[in-house]
Amino acid sequence: MAIVISYAYIHCRPDGTPFYVGKGTEKRANSLLERNEYYGKVVKKHGALNILKGSLPCSSDKIAFDLEKGVIKCLKRMSVKLTNMTNGGDGFETGHMPWNRGGSLSDQMKKHLSEKNTEVMAAPERREINRQAMLGNTNRRGATHTPESIEKMRISSTGYKASDETKAKMSVTHKGNTVAKGRIHINNGEINKMVYPNQIPEGFNKGRIYRRKVWL
């Protein structure tokens, strides 16, 4: 069985200025993939082929982690701007799966990722990108549920009662929503629709069916 050696490593800008310190295998030390967004922006700015890499093999994970923390601390004292999101020493031991391939995140990293994701998804430009991506989406158009799936959904929702807290959240979310205001449910035995009372097409009756084929 091959012995996997731990490395402490540094990635630098083309002018030799460090921007990331890490710990991992030799392969990880030479890879520019699967790191945070800030790191990715630096690599994109200078070009992957122009990033300088330096690494030092260590006799144990502990020594590699300690070296990683020491280098980060030293560089920060020198006011070197790093893309590291932590002070080091919180990665995975050699041979363990990285966090995005079956491992587990530290509480600090979970909190950071949660806050970052919330910030990104709340940005107007990201919301517009998501809206544009969904335009014309016909993925479920005309799709039907099997009788087995319908029965499973019926059983799973039977007896469910929203808590007062959930009801309050739903109330706030839907406050001011006038999409269905003034409309009524109609169906023709197979299809459900919502229309205004004076727009009921021929063949449709008031009310809706729950074992439907299509929702329009």
PyMOL commands that place a pseudoatom at each C-alpha (Angstrom):
pseudoatom trace, name=CA, resn=MET, resi=1, chain=A, elem=C, hetatm=0, pos=[0.000, 0.000, 0.000]
pseudoatom trace, name=CA, resn=ALA, resi=2, chain=A, elem=C, hetatm=0, pos=[1.425, 3.377, -1.057]
pseudoatom trace, name=CA, resn=ILE, resi=3, chain=A, elem=C, hetatm=0, pos=[2.216, 5.871, 1.703]
pseudoatom trace, name=CA, resn=VAL, resi=4, chain=A, elem=C, hetatm=0, pos=[0.415, 9.195, 1.301]
pseudoatom trace, name=CA, resn=ILE, resi=5, chain=A, elem=C, hetatm=0, pos=[2.552, 12.118, 2.423]
pseudoatom trace, name=CA, resn=SER, resi=6, chain=A, elem=C, hetatm=0, pos=[1.077, 15.285, 3.893]
pseudoatom trace, name=CA, resn=TYR, resi=7, chain=A, elem=C, hetatm=0, pos=[2.140, 18.636, 2.484]
pseudoatom trace, name=CA, resn=ALA, resi=8, chain=A, elem=C, hetatm=0, pos=[1.858, 22.232, 3.613]
pseudoatom trace, name=CA, resn=TYR, resi=9, chain=A, elem=C, hetatm=0, pos=[1.738, 24.457, 0.555]
pseudoatom trace, name=CA, resn=ILE, resi=10, chain=A, elem=C, hetatm=0, pos=[1.451, 28.027, -0.692]
pseudoatom trace, name=CA, resn=HIS, resi=11, chain=A, elem=C, hetatm=0, pos=[-0.116, 29.393, -3.881]
pseudoatom trace, name=CA, resn=CYS, resi=12, chain=A, elem=C, hetatm=0, pos=[1.179, 32.760, -5.072]
pseudoatom trace, name=CA, resn=ARG, resi=13, chain=A, elem=C, hetatm=0, pos=[0.327, 35.427, -7.603]
pseudoatom trace, name=CA, resn=PRO, resi=14, chain=A, elem=C, hetatm=0, pos=[2.657, 35.828, -10.609]
pseudoatom trace, name=CA, resn=ASP, resi=15, chain=A, elem=C, hetatm=0, pos=[4.711, 38.439, -8.690]
pseudoatom trace, name=CA, resn=GLY, resi=16, chain=A, elem=C, hetatm=0, pos=[5.366, 35.928, -5.901]
pseudoatom trace, name=CA, resn=THR, resi=17, chain=A, elem=C, hetatm=0, pos=[2.853, 37.328, -3.387]
pseudoatom trace, name=CA, resn=PRO, resi=18, chain=A, elem=C, hetatm=0, pos=[1.153, 34.485, -1.450]
pseudoatom trace, name=CA, resn=PHE, resi=19, chain=A, elem=C, hetatm=0, pos=[-2.645, 34.412, -1.605]
pseudoatom trace, name=CA, resn=TYR, resi=20, chain=A, elem=C, hetatm=0, pos=[-3.480, 30.944, -0.259]
pseudoatom trace, name=CA, resn=VAL, resi=21, chain=A, elem=C, hetatm=0, pos=[-1.954, 28.544, 2.284]
pseudoatom trace, name=CA, resn=GLY, resi=22, chain=A, elem=C, hetatm=0, pos=[-3.152, 24.959, 2.572]
pseudoatom trace, name=CA, resn=LYS, resi=23, chain=A, elem=C, hetatm=0, pos=[-2.499, 21.430, 3.718]
pseudoatom trace, name=CA, resn=GLY, resi=24, chain=A, elem=C, hetatm=0, pos=[-3.068, 18.231, 1.745]
pseudoatom trace, name=CA, resn=THR, resi=25, chain=A, elem=C, hetatm=0, pos=[-1.531, 15.645, -0.530]
pseudoatom trace, name=CA, resn=GLU, resi=26, chain=A, elem=C, hetatm=0, pos=[0.930, 16.465, -3.312]
pseudoatom trace, name=CA, resn=LYS, resi=27, chain=A, elem=C, hetatm=0, pos=[-1.949, 16.302, -5.802]
pseudoatom trace, name=CA, resn=ARG, resi=28, chain=A, elem=C, hetatm=0, pos=[-3.994, 18.735, -3.736]
pseudoatom trace, name=CA, resn=ALA, resi=29, chain=A, elem=C, hetatm=0, pos=[-1.014, 21.078, -3.370]
pseudoatom trace, name=CA, resn=ASN, resi=30, chain=A, elem=C, hetatm=0, pos=[-0.735, 21.326, -7.166]
pseudoatom trace, name=CA, resn=SER, resi=31, chain=A, elem=C, hetatm=0, pos=[-4.464, 21.657, -7.846]
pseudoatom trace, name=CA, resn=LEU, resi=32, chain=A, elem=C, hetatm=0, pos=[-6.272, 24.966, -8.319]
pseudoatom trace, name=CA, resn=LEU, resi=33, chain=A, elem=C, hetatm=0, pos=[-9.777, 23.477, -8.099]
pseudoatom trace, name=CA, resn=GLU, resi=34, chain=A, elem=C, hetatm=0, pos=[-12.488, 23.119, -5.442]
pseudoatom trace, name=CA, resn=ARG, resi=35, chain=A, elem=C, hetatm=0, pos=[-11.741, 26.078, -3.191]
pseudoatom trace, name=CA, resn=ASN, resi=36, chain=A, elem=C, hetatm=0, pos=[-13.669, 29.165, -2.176]
pseudoatom trace, name=CA, resn=GLU, resi=37, chain=A, elem=C, hetatm=0, pos=[-15.081, 31.821, -4.510]
pseudoatom trace, name=CA, resn=TYR, resi=38, chain=A, elem=C, hetatm=0, pos=[-12.485, 34.450, -3.555]
pseudoatom trace, name=CA, resn=TYR, resi=39, chain=A, elem=C, hetatm=0, pos=[-9.666, 32.026, -4.391]
pseudoatom trace, name=CA, resn=GLY, resi=40, chain=A, elem=C, hetatm=0, pos=[-11.297, 31.280, -7.750]
pseudoatom trace, name=CA, resn=LYS, resi=41, chain=A, elem=C, hetatm=0, pos=[-11.468, 34.981, -8.623]
pseudoatom trace, name=CA, resn=VAL, resi=42, chain=A, elem=C, hetatm=0, pos=[-7.737, 35.412, -7.979]
pseudoatom trace, name=CA, resn=VAL, resi=43, chain=A, elem=C, hetatm=0, pos=[-6.890, 32.429, -10.190]
pseudoatom trace, name=CA, resn=LYS, resi=44, chain=A, elem=C, hetatm=0, pos=[-9.199, 33.694, -12.934]
pseudoatom trace, name=CA, resn=LYS, resi=45, chain=A, elem=C, hetatm=0, pos=[-7.679, 37.175, -12.764]
pseudoatom trace, name=CA, resn=HIS, resi=46, chain=A, elem=C, hetatm=0, pos=[-4.083, 36.005, -13.234]
pseudoatom trace, name=CA, resn=GLY, resi=47, chain=A, elem=C, hetatm=0, pos=[-4.713, 32.806, -15.216]
pseudoatom trace, name=CA, resn=ALA, resi=48, chain=A, elem=C, hetatm=0, pos=[-4.186, 29.270, -13.915]
pseudoatom trace, name=CA, resn=LEU, resi=49, chain=A, elem=C, hetatm=0, pos=[-0.881, 28.857, -15.787]
pseudoatom trace, name=CA, resn=ASN, resi=50, chain=A, elem=C, hetatm=0, pos=[0.561, 31.927, -14.052]
pseudoatom trace, name=CA, resn=ILE, resi=51, chain=A, elem=C, hetatm=0, pos=[-0.126, 30.817, -10.477]
pseudoatom trace, name=CA, resn=LEU, resi=52, chain=A, elem=C, hetatm=0, pos=[3.057, 29.891, -8.582]
pseudoatom trace, name=CA, resn=LYS, resi=53, chain=A, elem=C, hetatm=0, pos=[3.011, 26.868, -6.268]
pseudoatom trace, name=CA, resn=GLY, resi=54, chain=A, elem=C, hetatm=0, pos=[5.307, 25.863, -3.450]
pseudoatom trace, name=CA, resn=SER, resi=55, chain=A, elem=C, hetatm=0, pos=[4.989, 22.888, -1.101]
pseudoatom trace, name=CA, resn=LEU, resi=56, chain=A, elem=C, hetatm=0, pos=[6.846, 21.183, 1.735]
pseudoatom trace, name=CA, resn=PRO, resi=57, chain=A, elem=C, hetatm=0, pos=[6.400, 17.471, 2.599]
pseudoatom trace, name=CA, resn=CYS, resi=58, chain=A, elem=C, hetatm=0, pos=[5.750, 16.762, 6.281]
pseudoatom trace, name=CA, resn=SER, resi=59, chain=A, elem=C, hetatm=0, pos=[6.206, 13.598, 8.329]
pseudoatom trace, name=CA, resn=SER, resi=60, chain=A, elem=C, hetatm=0, pos=[2.672, 13.770, 9.795]
pseudoatom trace, name=CA, resn=ASP, resi=61, chain=A, elem=C, hetatm=0, pos=[-0.695, 15.447, 9.434]
pseudoatom trace, name=CA, resn=LYS, resi=62, chain=A, elem=C, hetatm=0, pos=[-0.160, 17.307, 12.715]
pseudoatom trace, name=CA, resn=ILE, resi=63, chain=A, elem=C, hetatm=0, pos=[3.094, 18.860, 11.533]
pseudoatom trace, name=CA, resn=ALA, resi=64, chain=A, elem=C, hetatm=0, pos=[1.479, 19.836, 8.214]
pseudoatom trace, name=CA, resn=PHE, resi=65, chain=A, elem=C, hetatm=0, pos=[-1.490, 21.412, 10.003]
pseudoatom trace, name=CA, resn=ASP, resi=66, chain=A, elem=C, hetatm=0, pos=[0.787, 23.270, 12.440]
pseudoatom trace, name=CA, resn=LEU, resi=67, chain=A, elem=C, hetatm=0, pos=[2.919, 24.546, 9.563]
pseudoatom trace, name=CA, resn=GLU, resi=68, chain=A, elem=C, hetatm=0, pos=[-0.200, 25.662, 7.683]
pseudoatom trace, name=CA, resn=LYS, resi=69, chain=A, elem=C, hetatm=0, pos=[-1.445, 27.605, 10.728]
pseudoatom trace, name=CA, resn=GLY, resi=70, chain=A, elem=C, hetatm=0, pos=[1.977, 29.093, 11.388]
pseudoatom trace, name=CA, resn=VAL, resi=71, chain=A, elem=C, hetatm=0, pos=[2.431, 30.340, 7.819]
pseudoatom trace, name=CA, resn=ILE, resi=72, chain=A, elem=C, hetatm=0, pos=[-1.081, 31.842, 7.718]
pseudoatom trace, name=CA, resn=LYS, resi=73, chain=A, elem=C, hetatm=0, pos=[-0.493, 33.591, 11.045]
pseudoatom trace, name=CA, resn=CYS, resi=74, chain=A, elem=C, hetatm=0, pos=[2.880, 34.921, 9.885]
pseudoatom trace, name=CA, resn=LEU, resi=75, chain=A, elem=C, hetatm=0, pos=[1.562, 36.217, 6.556]
pseudoatom trace, name=CA, resn=LYS, resi=76, chain=A, elem=C, hetatm=0, pos=[-1.433, 37.902, 8.198]
pseudoatom trace, name=CA, resn=ARG, resi=77, chain=A, elem=C, hetatm=0, pos=[0.916, 39.662, 10.610]
pseudoatom trace, name=CA, resn=MET, resi=78, chain=A, elem=C, hetatm=0, pos=[2.741, 40.958, 7.536]
pseudoatom trace, name=CA, resn=SER, resi=79, chain=A, elem=C, hetatm=0, pos=[-0.629, 42.228, 6.216]
pseudoatom trace, name=CA, resn=VAL, resi=80, chain=A, elem=C, hetatm=0, pos=[-0.553, 39.816, 3.267]
pseudoatom trace, name=CA, resn=LYS, resi=81, chain=A, elem=C, hetatm=0, pos=[-4.076, 39.463, 1.887]
pseudoatom trace, name=CA, resn=LEU, resi=82, chain=A, elem=C, hetatm=0, pos=[-4.984, 35.761, 1.786]
pseudoatom trace, name=CA, resn=THR, resi=83, chain=A, elem=C, hetatm=0, pos=[-8.044, 34.054, 0.337]
pseudoatom trace, name=CA, resn=ASN, resi=84, chain=A, elem=C, hetatm=0, pos=[-8.164, 31.568, 3.236]
pseudoatom trace, name=CA, resn=MET, resi=85, chain=A, elem=C, hetatm=0, pos=[-11.494, 31.688, 5.068]
pseudoatom trace, name=CA, resn=THR, resi=86, chain=A, elem=C, hetatm=0, pos=[-10.064, 30.267, 8.318]
pseudoatom trace, name=CA, resn=ASN, resi=87, chain=A, elem=C, hetatm=0, pos=[-6.786, 30.394, 10.253]
pseudoatom trace, name=CA, resn=GLY, resi=88, chain=A, elem=C, hetatm=0, pos=[-5.883, 26.879, 9.128]
pseudoatom trace, name=CA, resn=GLY, resi=89, chain=A, elem=C, hetatm=0, pos=[-5.633, 23.551, 10.925]
pseudoatom trace, name=CA, resn=ASP, resi=90, chain=A, elem=C, hetatm=0, pos=[-9.289, 22.652, 10.367]
pseudoatom trace, name=CA, resn=GLY, resi=91, chain=A, elem=C, hetatm=0, pos=[-8.937, 20.570, 7.210]
pseudoatom trace, name=CA, resn=PHE, resi=92, chain=A, elem=C, hetatm=0, pos=[-9.025, 16.784, 6.786]
pseudoatom trace, name=CA, resn=GLU, resi=93, chain=A, elem=C, hetatm=0, pos=[-6.366, 14.279, 7.624]
pseudoatom trace, name=CA, resn=THR, resi=94, chain=A, elem=C, hetatm=0, pos=[-4.517, 12.691, 4.722]
pseudoatom trace, name=CA, resn=GLY, resi=95, chain=A, elem=C, hetatm=0, pos=[-6.530, 9.891, 3.164]
pseudoatom trace, name=CA, resn=HIS, resi=96, chain=A, elem=C, hetatm=0, pos=[-9.888, 11.240, 4.407]
pseudoatom trace, name=CA, resn=MET, resi=97, chain=A, elem=C, hetatm=0, pos=[-12.558, 12.434, 2.017]
pseudoatom trace, name=CA, resn=PRO, resi=98, chain=A, elem=C, hetatm=0, pos=[-12.677, 16.230, 1.468]
pseudoatom trace, name=CA, resn=TRP, resi=99, chain=A, elem=C, hetatm=0, pos=[-15.778, 18.062, 2.724]
pseudoatom trace, name=CA, resn=ASN, resi=100, chain=A, elem=C, hetatm=0, pos=[-17.485, 18.125, -0.680]
pseudoatom trace, name=CA, resn=ARG, resi=101, chain=A, elem=C, hetatm=0, pos=[-16.996, 14.407, -1.269]
pseudoatom trace, name=CA, resn=GLY, resi=102, chain=A, elem=C, hetatm=0, pos=[-18.442, 12.722, 1.746]
pseudoatom trace, name=CA, resn=GLY, resi=103, chain=A, elem=C, hetatm=0, pos=[-16.676, 14.421, 4.665]
pseudoatom trace, name=CA, resn=SER, resi=104, chain=A, elem=C, hetatm=0, pos=[-18.120, 16.776, 7.253]
pseudoatom trace, name=CA, resn=LEU, resi=105, chain=A, elem=C, hetatm=0, pos=[-17.651, 20.516, 7.720]
pseudoatom trace, name=CA, resn=SER, resi=106, chain=A, elem=C, hetatm=0, pos=[-16.573, 22.281, 10.878]
pseudoatom trace, name=CA, resn=ASP, resi=107, chain=A, elem=C, hetatm=0, pos=[-19.238, 24.430, 12.549]
pseudoatom trace, name=CA, resn=GLN, resi=108, chain=A, elem=C, hetatm=0, pos=[-17.233, 27.531, 11.635]
pseudoatom trace, name=CA, resn=MET, resi=109, chain=A, elem=C, hetatm=0, pos=[-17.121, 26.588, 7.960]
pseudoatom trace, name=CA, resn=LYS, resi=110, chain=A, elem=C, hetatm=0, pos=[-20.829, 25.642, 7.936]
pseudoatom trace, name=CA, resn=LYS, resi=111, chain=A, elem=C, hetatm=0, pos=[-21.699, 29.058, 9.347]
pseudoatom trace, name=CA, resn=HIS, resi=112, chain=A, elem=C, hetatm=0, pos=[-19.485, 30.831, 6.823]
pseudoatom trace, name=CA, resn=LEU, resi=113, chain=A, elem=C, hetatm=0, pos=[-20.919, 28.900, 3.852]
pseudoatom trace, name=CA, resn=SER, resi=114, chain=A, elem=C, hetatm=0, pos=[-24.484, 29.499, 5.063]
pseudoatom trace, name=CA, resn=GLU, resi=115, chain=A, elem=C, hetatm=0, pos=[-23.943, 33.241, 5.409]
pseudoatom trace, name=CA, resn=LYS, resi=116, chain=A, elem=C, hetatm=0, pos=[-22.153, 33.455, 2.048]
pseudoatom trace, name=CA, resn=ASN, resi=117, chain=A, elem=C, hetatm=0, pos=[-24.856, 31.471, 0.237]
pseudoatom trace, name=CA, resn=THR, resi=118, chain=A, elem=C, hetatm=0, pos=[-27.615, 33.615, 1.770]
pseudoatom trace, name=CA, resn=GLU, resi=119, chain=A, elem=C, hetatm=0, pos=[-25.788, 36.761, 0.665]
pseudoatom trace, name=CA, resn=VAL, resi=120, chain=A, elem=C, hetatm=0, pos=[-25.260, 35.492, -2.888]
pseudoatom trace, name=CA, resn=MET, resi=121, chain=A, elem=C, hetatm=0, pos=[-28.820, 34.222, -3.382]
pseudoatom trace, name=CA, resn=ALA, resi=122, chain=A, elem=C, hetatm=0, pos=[-30.331, 37.466, -2.048]
pseudoatom trace, name=CA, resn=ALA, resi=123, chain=A, elem=C, hetatm=0, pos=[-28.442, 39.616, -4.568]
pseudoatom trace, name=CA, resn=PRO, resi=124, chain=A, elem=C, hetatm=0, pos=[-30.751, 41.132, -7.265]
pseudoatom trace, name=CA, resn=GLU, resi=125, chain=A, elem=C, hetatm=0, pos=[-28.445, 39.998, -10.074]
pseudoatom trace, name=CA, resn=ARG, resi=126, chain=A, elem=C, hetatm=0, pos=[-28.535, 36.375, -8.838]
pseudoatom trace, name=CA, resn=ARG, resi=127, chain=A, elem=C, hetatm=0, pos=[-32.328, 36.471, -8.530]
pseudoatom trace, name=CA, resn=GLU, resi=128, chain=A, elem=C, hetatm=0, pos=[-32.557, 37.755, -12.101]
pseudoatom trace, name=CA, resn=ILE, resi=129, chain=A, elem=C, hetatm=0, pos=[-30.227, 34.986, -13.339]
pseudoatom trace, name=CA, resn=ASN, resi=130, chain=A, elem=C, hetatm=0, pos=[-32.418, 32.391, -11.620]
pseudoatom trace, name=CA, resn=ARG, resi=131, chain=A, elem=C, hetatm=0, pos=[-35.569, 33.973, -13.079]
pseudoatom trace, name=CA, resn=GLN, resi=132, chain=A, elem=C, hetatm=0, pos=[-34.143, 33.945, -16.607]
pseudoatom trace, name=CA, resn=ALA, resi=133, chain=A, elem=C, hetatm=0, pos=[-33.028, 30.326, -16.189]
pseudoatom trace, name=CA, resn=MET, resi=134, chain=A, elem=C, hetatm=0, pos=[-36.582, 29.266, -15.349]
pseudoatom trace, name=CA, resn=LEU, resi=135, chain=A, elem=C, hetatm=0, pos=[-38.268, 31.073, -18.251]
pseudoatom trace, name=CA, resn=GLY, resi=136, chain=A, elem=C, hetatm=0, pos=[-39.693, 28.589, -20.699]
pseudoatom trace, name=CA, resn=ASN, resi=137, chain=A, elem=C, hetatm=0, pos=[-39.060, 25.655, -18.353]
pseudoatom trace, name=CA, resn=THR, resi=138, chain=A, elem=C, hetatm=0, pos=[-41.445, 22.913, -19.468]
pseudoatom trace, name=CA, resn=ASN, resi=139, chain=A, elem=C, hetatm=0, pos=[-39.818, 20.128, -17.476]
pseudoatom trace, name=CA, resn=ARG, resi=140, chain=A, elem=C, hetatm=0, pos=[-43.075, 19.034, -15.807]
pseudoatom trace, name=CA, resn=ARG, resi=141, chain=A, elem=C, hetatm=0, pos=[-45.574, 20.240, -18.390]
pseudoatom trace, name=CA, resn=GLY, resi=142, chain=A, elem=C, hetatm=0, pos=[-48.062, 17.489, -19.170]
pseudoatom trace, name=CA, resn=ALA, resi=143, chain=A, elem=C, hetatm=0, pos=[-46.537, 15.162, -16.567]
pseudoatom trace, name=CA, resn=THR, resi=144, chain=A, elem=C, hetatm=0, pos=[-48.798, 12.944, -14.485]
pseudoatom trace, name=CA, resn=HIS, resi=145, chain=A, elem=C, hetatm=0, pos=[-48.404, 11.167, -11.173]
pseudoatom trace, name=CA, resn=THR, resi=146, chain=A, elem=C, hetatm=0, pos=[-48.937, 7.424, -10.980]
pseudoatom trace, name=CA, resn=PRO, resi=147, chain=A, elem=C, hetatm=0, pos=[-51.740, 6.160, -8.713]
pseudoatom trace, name=CA, resn=GLU, resi=148, chain=A, elem=C, hetatm=0, pos=[-49.041, 4.831, -6.364]
pseudoatom trace, name=CA, resn=SER, resi=149, chain=A, elem=C, hetatm=0, pos=[-47.384, 8.259, -6.095]
pseudoatom trace, name=CA, resn=ILE, resi=150, chain=A, elem=C, hetatm=0, pos=[-50.731, 9.960, -5.502]
pseudoatom trace, name=CA, resn=GLU, resi=151, chain=A, elem=C, hetatm=0, pos=[-51.527, 7.518, -2.706]
pseudoatom trace, name=CA, resn=LYS, resi=152, chain=A, elem=C, hetatm=0, pos=[-48.121, 8.062, -1.083]
pseudoatom trace, name=CA, resn=MET, resi=153, chain=A, elem=C, hetatm=0, pos=[-48.600, 11.840, -1.179]
pseudoatom trace, name=CA, resn=ARG, resi=154, chain=A, elem=C, hetatm=0, pos=[-52.105, 11.482, 0.268]
pseudoatom trace, name=CA, resn=ILE, resi=155, chain=A, elem=C, hetatm=0, pos=[-50.858, 9.307, 3.138]
pseudoatom trace, name=CA, resn=SER, resi=156, chain=A, elem=C, hetatm=0, pos=[-47.881, 11.577, 3.890]
pseudoatom trace, name=CA, resn=SER, resi=157, chain=A, elem=C, hetatm=0, pos=[-50.110, 14.650, 4.139]
pseudoatom trace, name=CA, resn=THR, resi=158, chain=A, elem=C, hetatm=0, pos=[-52.954, 13.001, 6.068]
pseudoatom trace, name=CA, resn=GLY, resi=159, chain=A, elem=C, hetatm=0, pos=[-53.264, 14.422, 9.541]
pseudoatom trace, name=CA, resn=TYR, resi=160, chain=A, elem=C, hetatm=0, pos=[-50.652, 17.115, 8.928]
pseudoatom trace, name=CA, resn=LYS, resi=161, chain=A, elem=C, hetatm=0, pos=[-51.334, 20.386, 10.693]
pseudoatom trace, name=CA, resn=ALA, resi=162, chain=A, elem=C, hetatm=0, pos=[-49.111, 23.436, 10.326]
pseudoatom trace, name=CA, resn=SER, resi=163, chain=A, elem=C, hetatm=0, pos=[-47.785, 24.915, 13.564]
pseudoatom trace, name=CA, resn=ASP, resi=164, chain=A, elem=C, hetatm=0, pos=[-48.732, 28.445, 14.609]
pseudoatom trace, name=CA, resn=GLU, resi=165, chain=A, elem=C, hetatm=0, pos=[-45.189, 29.560, 13.731]
pseudoatom trace, name=CA, resn=THR, resi=166, chain=A, elem=C, hetatm=0, pos=[-45.474, 28.069, 10.229]
pseudoatom trace, name=CA, resn=LYS, resi=167, chain=A, elem=C, hetatm=0, pos=[-48.891, 29.657, 9.726]
pseudoatom trace, name=CA, resn=ALA, resi=168, chain=A, elem=C, hetatm=0, pos=[-47.453, 33.040, 10.733]
pseudoatom trace, name=CA, resn=LYS, resi=169, chain=A, elem=C, hetatm=0, pos=[-44.590, 32.653, 8.241]
pseudoatom trace, name=CA, resn=MET, resi=170, chain=A, elem=C, hetatm=0, pos=[-47.015, 31.660, 5.468]
pseudoatom trace, name=CA, resn=SER, resi=171, chain=A, elem=C, hetatm=0, pos=[-49.174, 34.659, 6.274]
pseudoatom trace, name=CA, resn=VAL, resi=172, chain=A, elem=C, hetatm=0, pos=[-46.224, 37.060, 5.957]
pseudoatom trace, name=CA, resn=THR, resi=173, chain=A, elem=C, hetatm=0, pos=[-45.032, 35.380, 2.742]
pseudoatom trace, name=CA, resn=HIS, resi=174, chain=A, elem=C, hetatm=0, pos=[-48.398, 35.609, 1.018]
pseudoatom trace, name=CA, resn=LYS, resi=175, chain=A, elem=C, hetatm=0, pos=[-49.337, 39.037, 2.313]
pseudoatom trace, name=CA, resn=GLY, resi=176, chain=A, elem=C, hetatm=0, pos=[-50.129, 41.283, -0.622]
pseudoatom trace, name=CA, resn=ASN, resi=177, chain=A, elem=C, hetatm=0, pos=[-50.255, 38.383, -3.100]
pseudoatom trace, name=CA, resn=THR, resi=178, chain=A, elem=C, hetatm=0, pos=[-53.196, 39.112, -5.425]
pseudoatom trace, name=CA, resn=VAL, resi=179, chain=A, elem=C, hetatm=0, pos=[-52.479, 36.456, -8.079]
pseudoatom trace, name=CA, resn=ALA, resi=180, chain=A, elem=C, hetatm=0, pos=[-55.599, 34.434, -7.227]
pseudoatom trace, name=CA, resn=LYS, resi=181, chain=A, elem=C, hetatm=0, pos=[-57.749, 37.317, -5.974]
pseudoatom trace, name=CA, resn=GLY, resi=182, chain=A, elem=C, hetatm=0, pos=[-61.230, 37.181, -7.501]
pseudoatom trace, name=CA, resn=ARG, resi=183, chain=A, elem=C, hetatm=0, pos=[-60.578, 33.918, -9.367]
pseudoatom trace, name=CA, resn=ILE, resi=184, chain=A, elem=C, hetatm=0, pos=[-62.346, 30.611, -8.874]
pseudoatom trace, name=CA, resn=HIS, resi=185, chain=A, elem=C, hetatm=0, pos=[-61.445, 26.965, -9.435]
pseudoatom trace, name=CA, resn=ILE, resi=186, chain=A, elem=C, hetatm=0, pos=[-62.992, 25.155, -12.398]
pseudoatom trace, name=CA, resn=ASN, resi=187, chain=A, elem=C, hetatm=0, pos=[-62.471, 21.746, -14.016]
pseudoatom trace, name=CA, resn=ASN, resi=188, chain=A, elem=C, hetatm=0, pos=[-63.651, 19.635, -16.931]
pseudoatom trace, name=CA, resn=GLY, resi=189, chain=A, elem=C, hetatm=0, pos=[-63.174, 16.305, -15.167]
pseudoatom trace, name=CA, resn=GLU, resi=190, chain=A, elem=C, hetatm=0, pos=[-59.515, 16.056, -16.055]
pseudoatom trace, name=CA, resn=ILE, resi=191, chain=A, elem=C, hetatm=0, pos=[-58.017, 19.534, -15.931]
pseudoatom trace, name=CA, resn=ASN, resi=192, chain=A, elem=C, hetatm=0, pos=[-58.059, 22.166, -13.177]
pseudoatom trace, name=CA, resn=LYS, resi=193, chain=A, elem=C, hetatm=0, pos=[-57.919, 25.885, -13.912]
pseudoatom trace, name=CA, resn=MET, resi=194, chain=A, elem=C, hetatm=0, pos=[-58.317, 29.173, -12.093]
pseudoatom trace, name=CA, resn=VAL, resi=195, chain=A, elem=C, hetatm=0, pos=[-60.300, 31.852, -13.923]
pseudoatom trace, name=CA, resn=TYR, resi=196, chain=A, elem=C, hetatm=0, pos=[-62.486, 34.851, -13.210]
pseudoatom trace, name=CA, resn=PRO, resi=197, chain=A, elem=C, hetatm=0, pos=[-66.216, 34.018, -12.810]
pseudoatom trace, name=CA, resn=ASN, resi=198, chain=A, elem=C, hetatm=0, pos=[-67.094, 35.598, -16.185]
pseudoatom trace, name=CA, resn=GLN, resi=199, chain=A, elem=C, hetatm=0, pos=[-64.445, 33.594, -18.067]
pseudoatom trace, name=CA, resn=ILE, resi=200, chain=A, elem=C, hetatm=0, pos=[-65.625, 30.003, -17.533]
pseudoatom trace, name=CA, resn=PRO, resi=201, chain=A, elem=C, hetatm=0, pos=[-65.071, 28.178, -20.877]
pseudoatom trace, name=CA, resn=GLU, resi=202, chain=A, elem=C, hetatm=0, pos=[-67.535, 25.674, -22.301]
pseudoatom trace, name=CA, resn=GLY, resi=203, chain=A, elem=C, hetatm=0, pos=[-67.262, 22.201, -20.803]
pseudoatom trace, name=CA, resn=PHE, resi=204, chain=A, elem=C, hetatm=0, pos=[-65.936, 23.413, -17.439]
pseudoatom trace, name=CA, resn=ASN, resi=205, chain=A, elem=C, hetatm=0, pos=[-67.715, 23.484, -14.096]
pseudoatom trace, name=CA, resn=LYS, resi=206, chain=A, elem=C, hetatm=0, pos=[-66.957, 25.217, -10.822]
pseudoatom trace, name=CA, resn=GLY, resi=207, chain=A, elem=C, hetatm=0, pos=[-64.785, 23.332, -8.350]
pseudoatom trace, name=CA, resn=ARG, resi=208, chain=A, elem=C, hetatm=0, pos=[-61.580, 21.356, -8.697]
pseudoatom trace, name=CA, resn=ILE, resi=209, chain=A, elem=C, hetatm=0, pos=[-60.514, 17.739, -8.807]
pseudoatom trace, name=CA, resn=TYR, resi=210, chain=A, elem=C, hetatm=0, pos=[-57.623, 16.359, -6.787]
pseudoatom trace, name=CA, resn=ARG, resi=211, chain=A, elem=C, hetatm=0, pos=[-56.787, 13.250, -8.784]
pseudoatom trace, name=CA, resn=ARG, resi=212, chain=A, elem=C, hetatm=0, pos=[-55.957, 15.351, -11.800]
pseudoatom trace, name=CA, resn=LYS, resi=213, chain=A, elem=C, hetatm=0, pos=[-53.900, 14.646, -14.895]
pseudoatom trace, name=CA, resn=VAL, resi=214, chain=A, elem=C, hetatm=0, pos=[-52.687, 18.175, -15.593]
pseudoatom trace, name=CA, resn=TRP, resi=215, chain=A, elem=C, hetatm=0, pos=[-52.651, 21.503, -13.807]
pseudoatom trace, name=CA, resn=LEU, resi=216, chain=A, elem=C, hetatm=0, pos=[-52.789, 24.575, -16.047]
for i in range(1, 216): cmd.bond("trace and resi %d" % i, "trace and resi %d" % (i + 1))
show_as sticks, trace
zoom trace
